[in-house]
């Protein structure tokens, strides 16, 4: 080689091995080099024993997948570009025309849109079950039912279901279960081991997780994961993952890897602040109901207590309130606009507290019997000082009054 550009591209220098530091290196690639044709033909991408192409992973993504699987008690993990992409991957992998999927009535809204839009167009039907009634779930399982989605706690209204009994029903009826585990984050309970020591084991088949929330923690990364324990099920998901060319950027993976060691500390901080604010919210006459699984009056509290470690168990940094029905939607919106520290925005799990008013009646098959009439507002608690957040809600209530 004589031209300096050729020498630059094919430079022979290789850094020495043995470098270690708290953070892993970031390996970005579309092309992966092979030393020989024989190596190119023999490498296997399905089991992480080698590298073949950037979409199938680099040392950076392999490391995050393995750590997330450990966090949730699974054995295999796939990374996808968002939490919704994780839900979509599960549907694309496990359902076909003529199948039916069951979802809780308090399901995450975009998952509902997915089944009512795309899946319906592909000949996949769906039904909604009462998330607080395992008998209703069992009654709706038919020979066409191939997948049951579970949420703990439920989206927006935060009911906590009898997850153990629902999983047992599905295991008995030989129907696959997939849990949206974003709220639990692998910390509130073990999705694959709901009853430690039980034989046979009581656990979900698939855990889908929006890494956008607590694993990232910064409000600046979109990513999701799909975790399993069964090798055959993982391969089915992985093949769909490959066929659709689903990939994530390694710089985003790096950010999640950097945040992951502090997830338990941050989760506990969000939890403690949220409980303080939720308990205070119960004393405010404008809020006729406060929804948080650790509150005794909240729907499903006993199930949360049994699964998540008793009264001192863990919970995510979310709570919702129902404003008295005398307040209109416009007044509720004005209350949210009056908040100064709480920002209007979707998602949660980051350092900044968020608030969203919801028209719940448009999101459910009917107004849930366990909720008092009114207008629902959800708070996501960040990492600000709790007294400052309480004062912010108080001043917004004064404006409402």
C-alpha positions as a printed Julia matrix, in Angstrom:
401×3 Matrix{Float64}:
   0.0     0.0    0.0
   1.45    3.36  -1.05
  -1.38    5.85  -0.81
  -1.92    7.24   2.72
  -5.72    6.93   2.46
  -5.45    3.2    1.76
  -3.06    2.89   4.65
  -5.44    4.82   6.87
  -8.38    2.55   6.08
  -6.34   -0.65   6.41
  -4.11    0.45   9.28
  -2.55   -2.57  11.01
  -2.64   -1.21  14.57
  -4.73   -3.25  17.03
  -5.06   -2.02  20.66
  -3.72   -4.42  23.28
  -6.14   -6.61  25.18
  -6.77   -6.39  28.9
  -8.37   -2.95  29.22
 -11.08   -2.81  31.9
 -13.16    0.1   33.17
 -16.57    0.65  34.81
 -18.27    1.21  31.45
 -18.11   -1.22  28.55
 -16.8    -0.27  25.13
 -19.27    0.77  22.45
 -18.99   -1.49  19.41
 -20.92   -0.13  16.42
 -21.16   -2.1   13.2
 -23.22   -2.94  10.21
 -20.42   -4.98   8.58
 -18.61   -7.53  10.74
 -15.31   -8.91   9.42
 -14.62  -12.64   9.1
 -11.04  -14.0    9.06
 -11.82  -16.71   6.46
 -14.63  -17.95   4.24
 -14.88  -21.0    6.48
 -15.49  -18.75   9.48
 -18.1   -16.77   7.53
 -19.98  -19.97   6.73
 -19.72  -21.52  10.17
 -20.63  -18.66  12.49
 -24.04  -18.91  14.15
 -25.93  -15.72  14.99
 -28.82  -17.3   16.89
 -27.03  -18.21  20.14
 -24.56  -15.34  20.71
 -21.53  -17.56  20.21
 -20.24  -15.31  17.42
 -20.82  -12.12  15.45
 -22.12  -12.03  11.89
 -23.86   -8.73  11.15
 -24.71   -5.58  13.08
 -28.45   -6.32  13.21
 -27.72   -9.55  15.06
 -25.7    -7.81  17.75
 -22.3    -6.59  18.87
 -20.53   -7.05  22.23
 -22.34   -3.92  23.43
 -25.89   -5.14  22.73
 -25.07   -8.67  23.9
 -23.98   -7.23  27.25
 -27.2    -5.26  27.74
 -29.36   -8.22  26.73
 -27.64  -10.5   29.23
 -27.92   -7.96  32.06
 -31.61   -7.33  31.39
 -32.34  -11.05  31.33
 -30.64  -11.36  34.7
 -32.6    -8.39  36.09
 -35.96   -9.95  35.21
 -35.03  -13.55  35.96
 -35.14  -14.65  32.32
 -32.62  -16.48  30.16
 -32.84  -14.75  26.77
 -33.41  -11.15  25.72
 -34.01   -9.27  22.48
 -33.64   -5.5   22.09
 -36.07   -3.48  19.98
 -36.39    0.26  19.22
 -39.21    1.01  21.72
 -41.56   -0.48  24.27
 -44.35   -0.55  21.69
 -42.01   -2.36  19.29
 -41.59   -5.02  22.0
 -45.35   -5.53  22.12
 -45.46   -5.66  18.34
 -42.67   -8.24  18.15
 -44.57  -10.53  20.51
 -47.73  -10.24  18.41
 -45.93  -10.76  15.09
 -44.09  -13.8   16.41
 -46.84  -15.64  18.23
 -50.09  -14.88  16.36
 -51.38  -15.72  12.9
 -54.62  -15.32  10.97
 -57.47  -17.08  12.76
 -55.9   -16.71  16.22
 -57.31  -14.66  19.06
 -55.53  -12.56  21.68
 -57.04  -11.51  25.01
 -56.18   -8.2   26.66
 -57.13   -6.58  29.96
 -59.61   -3.72  29.66
 -56.99   -1.42  31.21
 -54.37   -2.36  28.6
 -51.74    0.13  27.46
 -53.46    2.28  24.83
 -51.0     1.73  21.93
 -51.28   -2.04  22.41
 -55.04   -1.67  22.08
 -54.53    0.33  18.89
 -52.19   -2.37  17.58
 -54.74   -5.16  17.97
 -57.69   -3.08  16.76
 -55.77   -1.78  13.77
 -52.98   -3.94  12.4
 -53.9    -7.32  13.9
 -57.57   -7.07  12.93
 -56.44   -6.39   9.37
 -54.42   -9.6    9.43
 -57.36  -11.73  10.57
 -56.32  -11.89  14.23
 -59.27  -11.27  16.57
 -59.25  -10.02  20.15
 -61.37   -9.79  23.27
 -61.03   -7.68  26.42
 -61.36   -9.19  29.89
 -61.97   -7.64  33.29
 -58.47   -7.32  34.78
 -59.86   -7.65  38.31
 -61.78  -10.88  37.64
 -59.79  -14.04  36.84
 -63.06  -15.89  36.23
 -63.89  -13.49  33.41
 -60.5   -14.17  31.86
 -61.01  -17.92  32.02
 -64.52  -17.65  30.57
 -63.17  -15.87  27.5
 -60.39  -18.35  26.69
 -61.37  -20.48  23.7
 -59.68  -22.86  21.3
 -58.7   -19.85  19.19
 -56.98  -18.06  22.08
 -53.23  -18.23  21.56
 -52.0   -15.33  23.7
 -53.1   -13.46  26.83
 -51.65  -10.05  27.64
 -51.27   -9.13  31.31
 -50.53   -5.8   32.98
 -49.52   -5.2   36.58
 -50.38   -2.52  37.42
 -52.94   -1.57  34.79
 -52.33    1.36  32.49
 -53.34    4.81  33.81
 -55.83    3.61  36.45
 -53.23    1.37  38.15
 -55.43   -1.51  39.29
 -53.31   -4.43  40.45
 -54.66   -7.79  39.24
 -54.48  -11.23  40.76
 -51.54  -11.96  38.49
 -50.72  -15.32  40.06
 -54.21  -16.71  39.55
 -54.4   -15.4   35.98
 -51.1   -17.03  35.06
 -52.23  -20.3   36.65
 -55.42  -20.21  34.58
 -53.46  -19.7   31.37
 -50.97  -22.43  32.25
 -53.82  -24.82  32.94
 -55.47  -23.92  29.63
 -52.11  -24.09  27.81
 -52.26  -20.5   26.54
 -49.15  -18.34  26.3
 -48.91  -15.3   28.56
 -47.1   -12.04  27.88
 -46.68   -9.41  30.57
 -46.06   -5.73  29.98
 -43.52   -5.48  32.8
 -42.6    -1.81  32.43
 -44.24   -0.86  35.75
 -42.52   -3.66  37.69
 -39.19   -3.15  35.85
 -37.86   -6.48  37.15
 -37.72   -4.97  40.64
 -41.25   -5.06  42.11
 -41.65   -8.8   41.45
 -40.09  -11.59  39.39
 -42.27  -12.15  36.3
 -40.95  -15.65  35.65
 -41.14  -16.73  39.29
 -44.32  -15.27  40.75
 -44.53  -17.9   43.5
 -40.96  -18.68  44.58
 -40.45  -22.39  45.15
 -43.73  -23.43  43.5
 -43.73  -26.66  41.52
 -44.58  -26.42  38.73
 -43.25  -22.9   38.41
 -45.77  -20.07  38.16
 -44.54  -17.43  35.75
 -45.27  -15.66  32.5
 -43.93  -16.9   29.19
 -42.81  -13.51  27.86
 -41.91  -10.25  29.57
 -42.03   -7.1   27.44
 -40.38   -4.0   28.9
 -40.19   -0.38  27.79
 -36.54    0.36  28.57
 -37.49    3.95  27.74
 -38.66    4.23  31.36
 -36.65    3.06  34.38
 -33.72    1.24  32.73
 -32.91    4.43  30.8
 -33.94    6.82  33.54
 -33.05    9.95  31.6
 -36.11   10.55  29.47
 -33.85   10.56  26.41
 -33.77    6.99  25.05
 -36.38    4.93  23.21
 -35.85    1.18  23.53
 -37.63   -2.01  24.49
 -36.86   -5.6   25.38
 -38.53   -9.0   25.07
 -37.35  -11.56  27.62
 -38.08  -15.27  27.86
 -36.96  -18.39  29.7
 -37.89  -20.97  27.07
 -35.29  -21.49  24.33
 -37.83  -22.54  21.69
 -40.03  -19.53  22.35
 -37.01  -17.23  22.24
 -35.96  -18.66  18.87
 -39.42  -18.01  17.44
 -39.19  -14.39  18.58
 -35.61  -14.08  17.37
 -36.44  -15.31  13.87
 -39.19  -12.71  13.54
 -36.78  -10.12  14.94
 -34.29  -11.06  12.19
 -36.82  -11.21   9.35
 -38.08   -7.71  10.07
 -34.56   -6.34  10.41
 -35.2    -4.92  13.88
 -32.14   -3.2   15.31
 -31.14   -0.64  17.94
 -28.36    1.94  17.93
 -25.33    1.12  20.04
 -25.06    4.66  21.38
 -28.55    4.21  22.84
 -27.52    0.82  24.21
 -24.55    2.52  25.85
 -26.85    5.0   27.6
 -29.02    2.22  29.03
 -25.95    0.25  30.12
 -24.68    3.34  31.9
 -27.98    3.88  33.73
 -28.76    0.28  34.6
 -26.53   -0.04  37.71
 -28.53    2.71  39.44
 -32.0     1.45  38.51
 -32.79   -0.01  41.94
 -31.73    3.19  43.74
 -33.79    5.35  41.41
 -36.81    3.03  41.55
 -36.84    3.19  45.36
 -36.5     6.99  45.29
 -39.4     7.35  42.84
 -41.42    4.9   44.95
 -40.85    6.69  48.27
 -41.7    10.11  46.86
 -44.81    8.79  45.13
 -46.18    7.19  48.28
 -45.69   10.42  50.2
 -47.55   12.43  47.58
 -50.29    9.82  47.09
 -50.98    9.72  50.84
 -51.14   13.53  50.94
 -53.42   13.59  47.9
 -55.93   11.5   49.84
 -56.41   14.44  52.2
 -57.39   16.85  49.42
 -61.18   17.13  49.01
 -60.96   17.77  45.25
 -59.55   14.25  44.78
 -62.36   11.8   45.43
 -60.12    8.78  44.77
 -56.36    8.23  44.73
 -55.05    5.23  42.79
 -51.76    3.65  43.84
 -51.35   -0.09  44.54
 -49.72    0.49  47.95
 -52.77    2.38  49.23
 -55.21    0.06  51.01
 -58.2     1.64  49.26
 -56.73    1.25  45.78
 -58.18   -1.53  43.58
 -56.07   -4.67  43.86
 -54.04   -3.54  46.87
 -54.17   -7.02  48.42
 -52.78   -8.57  45.22
 -49.94   -6.02  45.11
 -49.16   -6.66  48.78
 -49.04  -10.42  48.28
 -46.87  -10.3   45.17
 -44.57   -7.36  45.81
 -43.33   -8.07  49.34
 -45.98   -6.85  51.75
 -46.72   -3.3   52.88
 -43.04   -2.39  52.51
 -42.86   -3.84  49.0
 -41.92   -1.82  45.97
 -43.99    0.08  43.44
 -43.36    2.32  40.47
 -43.43    6.12  40.68
 -46.95    6.61  39.35
 -50.22    7.55  40.98
 -53.51    8.75  39.58
 -56.27   10.87  41.08
 -59.92   11.26  40.19
 -61.15   14.8   40.5
 -64.66   15.28  41.8
 -67.27   15.0   39.04
 -68.29   18.62  39.63
 -65.12   19.65  37.79
 -65.38   19.68  34.02
 -62.68   18.38  31.68
 -61.81   22.0   30.92
 -61.32   22.73  34.63
 -59.2    19.6   34.98
 -57.07   20.7   32.05
 -56.69   24.14  33.67
 -55.52   22.43  36.88
 -52.83   20.58  34.92
 -51.84   23.78  33.09
 -51.43   25.53  36.45
 -48.71   23.09  37.57
 -45.19   24.48  37.28
 -42.79   21.68  38.26
 -44.93   18.92  36.77
 -44.51   19.1   33.01
 -47.15   17.97  30.54
 -45.69   14.97  28.75
 -46.06   11.28  28.05
 -43.84    8.49  29.37
 -42.36    8.27  32.87
 -39.36    6.99  34.81
 -37.15   10.03  34.2
 -35.9    12.78  36.53
 -38.68   15.28  35.67
 -42.18   14.85  37.13
 -44.98   14.65  34.54
 -48.75   14.99  34.49
 -51.38   13.92  31.95
 -55.18   14.34  32.14
 -57.1    11.45  30.59
 -60.61   10.98  29.22
 -60.8     7.49  30.68
 -64.27    6.74  29.35
 -62.84    6.78  25.82
 -60.16    4.24  26.78
 -62.3     1.54  28.43
 -65.28   -0.54  27.4
 -67.18    1.32  30.14
 -66.45    3.3   33.28
 -64.92    0.75  35.71
 -67.21   -0.06  38.63
 -64.34    0.21  41.12
 -63.63    3.84  40.15
 -65.64    6.77  41.45
 -67.1     9.12  38.84
 -64.96   12.08  37.89
 -61.98   12.96  35.73
 -58.68   11.08  35.97
 -55.25   12.69  36.11
 -52.03   10.66  36.22
 -48.86   11.87  37.91
 -45.4    10.48  37.19
 -43.04   11.38  40.0
 -39.48   12.32  39.1
 -36.52   13.01  41.34
 -37.32   16.53  42.51
 -37.73   17.38  46.2
 -41.02   15.92  47.48
 -42.0    19.07  49.39
 -41.6    21.14  46.24
 -43.79   18.75  44.26
 -46.47   18.79  46.97
 -46.43   22.59  47.02
 -46.83   22.62  43.25
 -49.94   20.43  43.37
 -51.3    22.53  46.24
 -50.96   25.81  44.33
 -52.62   24.29  41.28
 -55.51   23.13  43.49
 -55.84   26.65  44.83
 -56.19   27.87  41.27
 -58.87   25.24  40.71
 -60.72   26.37  43.82
